[in-house]
Amino acid sequence: PADKPIILLVDSIDTLKQYVERVHPRVETLLTYHQRPLTIVYPKGRNLAPNAVGKDGSVAIRVTSDGFCRELIRSFGKPIVSTSANVSDEPPPTHFGEISSEIIRGVDYVCKYRQHDTEEGGPSVVATYDNRGHLDFIRS
């Protein structure tokens, strides 16, 4: 659905700081050391397209650790949108081979990257935080 929130990917914490009002020091430390993909919902986004920001001004951003994604973001020069590769209300695929042909037919281009990987992955951890940096995990 068009009103479903989106997640943005950035290539570094420095880039992240261009698109949010503030990164709490506790959150920055967590981003530096967290092992799994971690999406943080920041209370206030900035310098972003209106449809990338929630109705309350919040924005969900993940600093990617994947080298291919980092280079793509650097080349593009701004955040890219991340979505799950599934039809709404269907389970997300755990690797490329599980992506439905309906999804693949509906996109303009499919990168020839990791298409033969069968190692299962899952969606990112998603968290919000309060003004003291205490985290509330929405999805873990």
LINFENNOR-V609828 format. One record per residue. N is the residue number from 1. RES is the residue in one letter. PSI is psi in degrees with one decimal (999 if undefined). NEAR is the number of other C-alpha atoms within 12 Angstrom. D_FIRST is the distance of its C-alpha to the first C-alpha in whole Angstrom. Layout:
BEGIN
N_RES_PSI_NEAR_D_FIRST / N_RES_PSI_NEAR_D_FIRST
END
This chain:
BEGIN
1_P_144.1_10_0 / 2_A_-26.5_10_4 / 3_D_1.7_10_5 / 4_K_136.0_16_5 / 5_P_149.5_24_9 / 6_I_160.9_29_10 / 7_I_137.6_33_14 / 8_L_146.2_38_17 / 9_L_135.6_38_20 / 10_V_163.9_38_23 / 11_D_-11.3_30_27 / 12_S_165.7_28_29 / 13_I_-36.6_29_29 / 14_D_-42.5_16_31 / 15_T_-42.0_25_28 / 16_L_-43.7_37_26 / 17_K_-17.3_26_28 / 18_Q_-17.6_22_28 / 19_Y_1.3_34_24 / 20_V_155.1_30_25 / 21_E_-41.0_19_27 / 22_R_142.5_26_29 / 23_V_113.3_31_29 / 24_H_139.1_26_31 / 25_P_-36.5_17_34 / 26_R_-40.5_19_33 / 27_V_-41.0_32_30 / 28_E_-41.4_24_31 / 29_T_-44.6_13_34 / 30_L_-43.5_25_31 / 31_L_-34.7_29_29 / 32_T_-35.5_20_32 / 33_Y_-9.6_14_33 / 34_H_136.4_20_30 / 35_Q_-34.1_14_30 / 36_R_159.8_21_27 / 37_P_131.3_26_24 / 38_L_119.0_34_23 / 39_T_129.0_38_20 / 40_I_134.9_44_21 / 41_V_112.6_41_19 / 42_Y_143.6_37_22 / 43_P_-28.2_27_23 / 44_K_121.8_28_23 / 45_G_162.2_31_21 / 46_R_159.4_24_23 / 47_N_32.3_20_24 / 48_L_156.8_25_20 / 49_A_145.1_18_18 / 50_P_-35.3_16_16 / 51_N_-2.6_23_13 / 52_A_-9.9_32_14 / 53_V_138.2_29_15 / 54_G_166.4_26_14 / 55_K_-29.3_15_15 / 56_D_4.7_16_18 / 57_G_-5.2_23_19 / 58_S_162.3_29_18 / 59_V_138.2_38_17 / 60_A_121.8_43_17 / 61_I_138.9_47_19 / 62_R_133.8_45_21 / 63_V_112.2_42_24 / 64_T_147.3_36_24 / 65_S_-6.8_25_28 / 66_D_124.9_20_27 / 67_G_-42.0_16_30 / 68_F_-47.6_16_28 / 69_C_-41.6_27_25 / 70_R_-46.1_24_27 / 71_E_-39.4_20_29 / 72_L_-45.1_20_26 / 73_I_-43.6_26_25 / 74_R_-44.2_19_28 / 75_S_-39.0_14_29 / 76_F_-33.3_15_26 / 77_G_8.8_16_27 / 78_K_168.6_24_24 / 79_P_154.8_36_21 / 80_I_155.5_30_18 / 81_V_137.9_28_15 / 82_S_129.7_24_14 / 83_T_163.7_25_12 / 84_S_149.3_28_12 / 85_A_60.8_29_13 / 86_N_160.2_25_12 / 87_V_141.6_19_10 / 88_S_137.1_16_7 / 89_D_2.0_10_10 / 90_E_153.5_13_13 / 91_P_143.9_16_15 / 92_P_145.7_23_15 / 93_P_150.7_24_18 / 94_T_-10.7_21_21 / 95_H_169.6_23_23 / 96_F_-40.6_27_22 / 97_G_-16.8_20_24 / 98_E_-3.0_25_21 / 99_I_130.4_23_18 / 100_S_150.0_22_17 / 101_S_-27.3_16_19 / 102_E_-42.3_13_16 / 103_I_-46.9_23_14 / 104_I_-41.5_18_17 / 105_R_-24.1_12_18 / 106_G_0.1_14_14 / 107_V_162.4_13_16 / 108_D_-31.9_8_19 / 109_Y_143.2_10_21 / 110_V_119.9_16_21 / 111_C_141.1_14_24 / 112_K_67.3_10_27 / 113_Y_123.7_14_27 / 114_R_26.4_17_27 / 115_Q_-21.5_15_26 / 116_H_-0.6_13_29 / 117_D_137.8_14_29 / 118_T_1.4_14_29 / 119_E_126.2_14_29 / 120_E_138.0_15_26 / 121_G_174.3_18_24 / 122_G_178.8_20_21 / 123_P_160.5_25_18 / 124_S_157.6_30_20 / 125_V_138.8_27_21 / 126_V_131.9_27_20 / 127_A_154.3_28_22 / 128_T_171.6_29_22 / 129_Y_157.2_28_26 / 130_D_-177.3_19_28 / 131_N_-10.8_17_31 / 132_R_-2.3_13_33 / 133_G_9.9_21_31 / 134_H_130.6_15_31 / 135_L_146.0_23_28 / 136_D_113.3_20_25 / 137_F_118.3_17_23 / 138_I_-39.3_17_20 / 139_R_126.6_17_20 / 140_S_999_17_23
END
